[in-house]
């Protein structure tokens, strides 16, 4: 079933981040998603949910509002889009999440996002020196202090948010964590740089392994249950016999659709780093699509491309149950397509092995049968 929609509201951004894989690329559809297409999308999706509800209880639907920078479309657009969404989807359980660079956030935006039941993902790469290395405005000025102001407002106004950090292995993981916690950031997601088997610089997997192992040790010794690092939480959930909250550790790309600004529909947005867009986008847009057809196309396309089929080395790996091959976008090459180990294979093996060693294999096995994986007590493992 389709249960997650990534809505690319706009292809433009007020930042010029050096590692961005979406804005400014020839493969990226341009423009702003018209509200008329949004209204049609919500109407079609409601009809789909109604038909599904005849035989099964639909799960909670998640709408991920993305860009570019989604707040560039303006408050009036958001207000109209939320009204359309509420009228169409209201009877069904759903939640909204917006991914933003936060430079445009003010009190009015916060009020609007709270009324729309949004949680936020805010991009912040650490200290001013760390953040402004890559995340700059088009004139070259750093964006850190604009984001810092927004973080203070989010904390004061109690709007839930998670900070997304793109790992820079040349920087200190410990100073990054210290700084983010000092700002009041408690939910953190450290992201591996978006490389695949053809684009990754030499040594990146080893460098990221060192960074994440150092981060884990430092986070673990702090023993602060309020500091939630999503990647580590997901690995621990798997070790305790549960289901990872992080999709890249589940090897399951079904049920997710991306709606581009021009209305074109595709698979998960992470596949945007693949240059051949015909692999993951439909040539038709929302006006020509029915969701049952999209559901079938998603499953067939994932199957035809082997997106969720692990390569031979992965199937015979002793840590595969914890990494699941990682995000398919990072396994891609033009020669083998997705039939490769991840460019971060070394990272996964090293981090998982370190965590097992750090916790002790016997204790992992013991708590696996005793602890509810979605509420693991970190201090109980020490």
C-alpha positions as CSV (number, residue, x, y, z in Angstrom):
1,X,0.0,0.0,0.0
2,X,1.1,3.6,-0.6
3,X,1.6,5.0,2.8
4,X,4.3,7.7,2.3
5,X,4.2,10.7,-0.1
6,X,7.3,12.8,-0.6
7,X,6.0,16.1,-2.0
8,X,8.6,18.2,-3.8
9,X,6.9,21.6,-3.6
10,X,9.6,23.4,-5.4
11,X,12.9,22.8,-7.2
12,X,14.5,26.0,-6.0
13,X,16.4,26.8,-2.9
14,X,17.8,30.0,-1.2
15,X,21.0,28.1,-0.4
16,X,23.7,26.7,-2.6
17,X,24.9,23.7,-0.6
18,X,28.0,22.1,-2.1
19,X,26.7,18.5,-1.6
20,X,23.2,19.0,-2.8
21,X,22.1,16.2,-5.2
22,X,18.8,17.8,-6.3
23,X,18.8,21.6,-6.8
24,X,20.3,22.8,-10.0
25,X,20.8,19.4,-11.7
26,X,19.6,18.8,-15.2
27,X,17.7,15.7,-14.0
28,X,15.6,17.8,-11.6
29,X,12.2,18.9,-12.7
30,X,11.8,22.7,-12.4
31,X,9.1,24.9,-10.9
32,X,6.5,24.9,-8.2
33,X,3.9,22.2,-7.7
34,X,0.6,23.9,-8.8
35,X,-2.1,23.9,-6.2
36,X,-4.5,22.5,-8.8
37,X,-2.3,19.4,-9.1
38,X,-2.1,19.2,-5.3
39,X,-5.9,19.3,-5.1
40,X,-6.2,16.5,-7.7
41,X,-3.5,14.5,-5.9
42,X,-5.4,14.7,-2.6
43,X,-8.7,13.8,-4.3
44,X,-7.2,10.8,-6.0
45,X,-5.4,9.7,-2.8
46,X,-8.6,10.0,-0.8
47,X,-10.5,7.8,-3.3
48,X,-7.6,5.3,-3.0
49,X,-7.8,5.3,0.8
50,X,-11.6,4.8,0.7
51,X,-11.3,1.8,-1.5
52,X,-8.5,0.3,0.7
53,X,-10.6,0.9,3.8
54,X,-13.3,-1.5,2.6
55,X,-11.0,-4.5,3.2
56,X,-8.3,-3.2,5.6
57,X,-7.6,-0.5,8.1
58,X,-5.3,2.0,6.4
59,X,-2.1,2.8,8.3
60,X,-1.1,6.3,9.3
61,X,-0.1,8.2,6.2
62,X,3.0,10.4,6.2
63,X,3.4,13.4,4.0
64,X,7.0,14.6,3.6
65,X,7.0,18.2,2.4
66,X,10.3,18.8,0.6
67,X,12.1,20.9,-2.0
68,X,14.4,22.6,-2.8
69,X,13.5,24.7,0.1
70,X,9.7,24.1,0.7
71,X,9.1,27.3,2.7
72,X,10.0,29.3,-0.5
73,X,6.5,28.7,-1.8
74,X,5.2,31.0,0.9
75,X,2.7,30.9,3.8
76,X,-0.4,31.5,1.6
77,X,0.5,28.5,-0.5
78,X,1.0,26.3,2.6
79,X,-2.3,27.5,4.1
80,X,-4.2,26.6,1.0
81,X,-2.4,23.3,0.6
82,X,-3.2,22.4,4.2
83,X,-6.9,23.2,3.8
84,X,-7.0,21.0,0.7
85,X,-5.3,18.2,2.5
86,X,-7.5,18.5,5.6
87,X,-10.7,18.4,3.5
88,X,-9.6,15.4,1.5
89,X,-7.6,13.2,4.0
90,X,-9.1,14.4,7.3
91,X,-11.0,11.3,8.2
92,X,-7.9,9.1,7.9
93,X,-4.9,9.2,10.3
94,X,-2.0,11.2,8.8
95,X,0.9,13.4,9.8
96,X,3.0,16.0,8.2
97,X,6.8,16.5,8.2
98,X,8.7,19.3,6.5
99,X,12.4,19.2,5.6
100,X,13.8,22.7,5.7
101,X,17.0,24.6,6.0
102,X,15.2,26.8,8.5
103,X,16.6,30.1,7.3
104,X,13.1,31.5,6.6
105,X,11.4,30.3,9.8
106,X,9.8,33.0,11.9
107,X,7.0,33.1,14.5
108,X,4.3,33.1,11.8
109,X,5.7,30.1,10.1
110,X,5.9,28.3,13.4
111,X,2.3,29.1,14.1
112,X,1.3,27.8,10.7
113,X,3.4,24.6,11.0
114,X,2.0,23.9,14.5
115,X,-1.6,24.3,13.2
116,X,-0.8,21.8,10.4
117,X,0.5,19.2,12.9
118,X,4.0,19.3,11.4
119,X,7.2,17.9,12.7
120,X,10.4,19.4,11.3
121,X,13.6,18.1,9.9
122,X,16.2,20.9,10.1
123,X,19.5,20.8,8.3
124,X,22.4,21.8,10.6
125,X,25.9,20.4,10.2
126,X,27.3,21.4,13.5
127,X,29.3,24.5,14.6
128,X,29.4,27.6,12.5
129,X,32.7,26.5,11.0
130,X,31.4,23.0,10.2
131,X,28.0,24.2,8.9
132,X,29.2,27.1,6.8
133,X,31.7,24.9,4.9
134,X,29.0,23.6,2.7
135,X,25.7,25.3,3.6
136,X,25.9,28.8,2.2
137,X,23.6,31.3,0.5
138,X,24.0,32.0,-3.2
139,X,26.3,35.0,-2.4
140,X,28.6,32.7,-0.5
141,X,27.7,33.9,2.9
142,X,27.2,31.2,5.6
143,X,23.8,30.3,6.8
144,X,24.6,29.1,10.3
145,X,23.4,32.0,12.3
146,X,20.0,32.1,10.5
147,X,19.5,28.5,11.4
148,X,20.7,29.0,15.0
149,X,18.0,31.7,15.4
150,X,15.4,29.3,14.1
151,X,16.5,26.5,16.4
152,X,16.1,28.8,19.4
153,X,12.6,29.7,18.3
154,X,11.6,26.0,17.8
155,X,12.8,25.1,21.3
156,X,11.0,28.0,22.8
157,X,7.8,27.4,20.9
158,X,7.9,23.6,21.5
159,X,7.5,22.6,17.9
160,X,9.0,19.1,17.5
161,X,12.1,18.9,15.3
162,X,14.9,16.6,14.3
163,X,18.3,17.9,13.2
164,X,19.8,16.3,10.1
165,X,23.6,16.4,10.0
166,X,25.5,15.4,6.8
167,X,28.6,13.7,8.1
168,X,31.9,15.5,7.3
169,X,34.5,12.9,8.4
170,X,37.2,15.6,8.4
171,X,35.4,17.2,11.4
172,X,35.1,16.1,15.0
173,X,32.0,14.0,15.7
174,X,32.3,14.9,19.4
175,X,32.4,18.6,19.0
176,X,29.4,18.3,16.6
177,X,27.3,16.5,19.1
178,X,28.3,18.8,22.0
179,X,27.4,21.8,19.9
180,X,24.0,20.5,18.8
181,X,23.1,19.4,22.3
182,X,24.1,22.9,23.6
183,X,21.5,24.4,21.3
184,X,18.7,22.2,22.7
185,X,18.8,19.7,19.8
186,X,17.8,16.3,21.2
187,X,16.7,14.3,18.1
188,X,19.6,13.8,15.6
189,X,20.1,12.0,12.4
190,X,23.6,11.8,11.1
191,X,23.5,11.2,7.3
192,X,26.1,9.5,5.1
193,X,27.1,11.7,2.2
194,X,25.1,10.9,-1.0
195,X,27.5,8.9,-3.0
196,X,27.0,5.7,-5.0
197,X,29.5,3.2,-6.4
198,X,30.4,5.5,-9.3
199,X,30.7,8.8,-7.4
200,X,32.3,8.0,-4.1
201,X,35.7,9.5,-3.3
202,X,38.4,7.0,-2.3
203,X,38.5,6.3,1.4
204,X,35.0,7.7,2.3
205,X,33.7,4.5,3.8
206,X,36.7,4.1,6.1
207,X,36.5,7.8,7.1
208,X,32.8,7.6,7.9
209,X,33.3,4.4,9.9
210,X,35.9,6.2,12.1
211,X,33.5,9.1,12.5
212,X,30.5,7.0,13.5
213,X,32.4,4.8,15.9
214,X,33.8,7.8,17.7
215,X,30.3,9.3,17.8
216,X,28.7,6.1,19.1
217,X,31.3,5.8,21.9
218,X,30.9,9.4,22.9
219,X,27.0,9.2,22.8
220,X,27.0,5.9,24.7
221,X,29.2,7.2,27.5
222,X,27.0,10.3,27.9
223,X,24.2,8.0,28.9
224,X,21.6,10.6,28.3
225,X,18.3,9.0,27.1
226,X,17.0,12.3,25.9
227,X,19.7,12.4,23.1
228,X,18.3,10.3,20.3
229,X,20.6,9.5,17.4
230,X,18.3,7.8,14.9
231,X,21.0,5.6,13.2
232,X,22.2,4.1,16.5
233,X,18.6,3.7,17.8
234,X,17.7,1.8,14.6
235,X,20.7,-0.5,14.9
236,X,19.9,-1.2,18.6
237,X,16.2,-1.8,17.7
238,X,17.4,-4.5,15.3
239,X,19.8,-6.0,17.8
240,X,17.0,-6.2,20.3
241,X,14.8,-8.1,17.9
242,X,12.6,-5.3,16.8
243,X,12.1,-3.4,13.6
244,X,14.4,-0.5,12.6
245,X,12.7,2.9,12.5
246,X,15.2,4.0,9.8
247,X,14.0,2.9,6.3
248,X,17.6,2.4,5.0
249,X,18.1,-0.4,7.5
250,X,14.9,-2.2,6.4
251,X,15.6,-2.7,2.7
252,X,12.0,-1.9,1.9
253,X,11.4,0.8,-0.7
254,X,7.7,-0.1,-1.4
255,X,4.9,2.1,-0.3
256,X,6.8,5.4,-1.0
257,X,6.1,7.8,-3.9
258,X,7.7,11.1,-4.8
259,X,5.7,13.8,-6.4
260,X,7.9,16.2,-8.4
261,X,7.2,20.0,-8.8
262,X,5.9,19.3,-12.3
263,X,3.6,16.6,-11.1
264,X,5.7,13.7,-12.4
265,X,5.6,10.7,-10.1
266,X,8.6,8.5,-9.0
267,X,10.0,6.2,-6.4
268,X,11.8,7.4,-3.3
269,X,13.6,10.7,-3.7
270,X,16.9,9.2,-2.6
271,X,17.2,7.6,-6.0
272,X,17.6,11.1,-7.5
273,X,21.3,10.6,-7.4
274,X,20.9,8.1,-10.2
275,X,21.4,10.0,-13.5
276,X,19.0,7.8,-15.6
277,X,15.7,9.2,-14.3
278,X,13.7,6.7,-16.5
279,X,14.7,4.1,-13.9
280,X,12.7,5.6,-11.1
281,X,10.2,8.1,-12.6
282,X,7.0,7.6,-14.5
283,X,6.6,9.5,-17.8
284,X,3.1,10.4,-16.8
285,X,2.0,12.8,-14.0
286,X,-0.7,12.9,-11.4
287,X,-3.4,13.8,-13.9
288,X,-3.0,10.4,-15.7
289,X,-2.4,8.2,-12.7
290,X,-4.6,6.1,-10.3
291,X,-3.1,5.0,-7.0
292,X,-3.8,1.3,-7.5
293,X,-1.8,1.5,-10.7
294,X,0.9,3.4,-9.0
295,X,1.1,0.9,-6.2
296,X,1.5,-1.9,-8.8
297,X,4.0,0.1,-10.8
298,X,6.1,0.7,-7.6
299,X,6.2,-2.9,-6.7
300,X,7.0,-4.0,-10.3
301,X,9.7,-1.4,-10.8
302,X,11.4,-2.2,-7.5
303,X,11.3,-5.9,-8.5
304,X,12.5,-5.4,-12.1
305,X,15.4,-3.3,-11.0
306,X,16.3,-5.6,-8.1
307,X,16.3,-2.6,-5.8
308,X,15.6,-4.6,-2.7
309,X,17.6,-7.7,-3.7
310,X,20.9,-7.9,-1.9
311,X,24.0,-8.8,-3.8
312,X,25.8,-12.2,-3.2
313,X,28.4,-10.7,-0.8
314,X,25.6,-9.1,1.3
315,X,23.5,-12.2,1.5
316,X,26.5,-14.0,2.9
317,X,27.6,-11.3,5.3
318,X,27.4,-11.7,9.1
319,X,26.1,-8.2,9.7
320,X,23.5,-8.1,6.9
321,X,20.7,-8.5,9.3
322,X,21.6,-5.1,10.8
323,X,22.5,-3.1,7.7
324,X,20.2,-4.8,5.1
325,X,22.6,-3.5,2.4
326,X,21.9,0.1,3.3
327,X,20.0,2.6,1.1
328,X,19.8,1.2,-2.5
329,X,20.8,4.5,-3.9
330,X,24.3,3.9,-2.4
331,X,24.6,0.5,-4.0
332,X,24.0,1.7,-7.6
333,X,26.4,1.5,-10.5
334,X,25.6,1.7,-14.2
335,X,27.2,-1.7,-14.8
336,X,25.6,-3.8,-12.0
337,X,22.7,-1.4,-11.2
338,X,21.8,-2.3,-7.6
339,X,23.5,-5.7,-7.5
340,X,26.5,-4.4,-5.6
341,X,27.5,-4.0,-1.9
342,X,26.9,-0.5,-0.7
343,X,29.7,2.1,-1.2
344,X,29.5,2.2,2.6
345,X,29.8,-1.5,3.2
346,X,33.0,-1.1,5.2
347,X,31.2,1.6,7.3
348,X,28.3,-0.7,8.2
349,X,30.5,-3.7,9.0
350,X,32.8,-1.6,11.2
351,X,30.1,0.2,13.1
352,X,27.9,-2.8,13.7
353,X,30.8,-4.9,14.8
354,X,32.0,-2.2,17.1
355,X,28.5,-1.8,18.7
356,X,28.3,-5.6,19.3
357,X,31.7,-5.6,20.9
358,X,31.0,-2.5,22.9
359,X,27.8,-3.9,24.4
360,X,28.9,-7.5,24.6
361,X,27.3,-10.1,22.4
362,X,25.9,-12.0,25.4
363,X,24.1,-8.9,26.7
364,X,22.7,-8.2,23.3
365,X,21.3,-11.7,23.1
366,X,19.9,-11.5,26.6
367,X,18.2,-8.1,26.1
368,X,16.9,-9.2,22.7
369,X,14.4,-11.4,24.4
370,X,13.6,-9.1,27.3
371,X,13.5,-5.5,26.0
372,X,10.7,-3.9,23.9
373,X,12.8,-2.7,20.9
374,X,10.8,0.5,20.4
375,X,11.6,1.7,24.0
376,X,15.0,0.3,24.7
377,X,16.7,1.6,27.8
378,X,20.2,2.5,26.7
379,X,21.5,2.5,30.3
380,X,20.3,-1.1,30.7
381,X,22.8,-2.2,28.2
382,X,25.8,-0.8,30.0
